[in-house]
């Protein structure tokens, strides 16, 4: 949910006006049927992937309140990160950090930023590639604003880099 212009009051959730509907089997229909039974699940044996410990693990969620600025930030490490070594010699590394920030007196100050880095490496072939992406979203009274960057590297050399911005009209709904 993103604040609408002029929504300084925030949001209200009405639990009494909400419902969760799930399909339910009618017990009367089960009287003449055999009980439901499932076979044991099938799966392949594990690959033997080795997960390396990160040097400095981050907390999964951190909430910061800058009292002087009146700003709240939530940082999320989705825990996809770290390095994995596969039996065929492939090294896969991933690091991610997402942040959500808002000024307590200004819903339109809400913004988010997502930063990801994914790397693939095979030392026996001297092959090392990395993709880094950063996406930011904010809004004003009429538009959502996006700012994105993508960088592709091989062996530490940038092979491709692109940045772009978009203004997406807001709709009232």
SULFEN-V884505 format. One record per helix or strand. SS is the DSSP state (hx for helix, st for strand). FROM is the first residue (numbers start at 1). TO is the last residue. Records with the same first field share a line. If there is no record, write none. Layout:
SS = FROM-TO ; FROM-TO
This chain:
hx = 15-17 ; 27-30 ; 123-125
st = 50-52 ; 61-66 ; 71-76 ; 82-85 ; 91-103 ; 106-122 ; 127-139 ; 143-154 ; 157-169
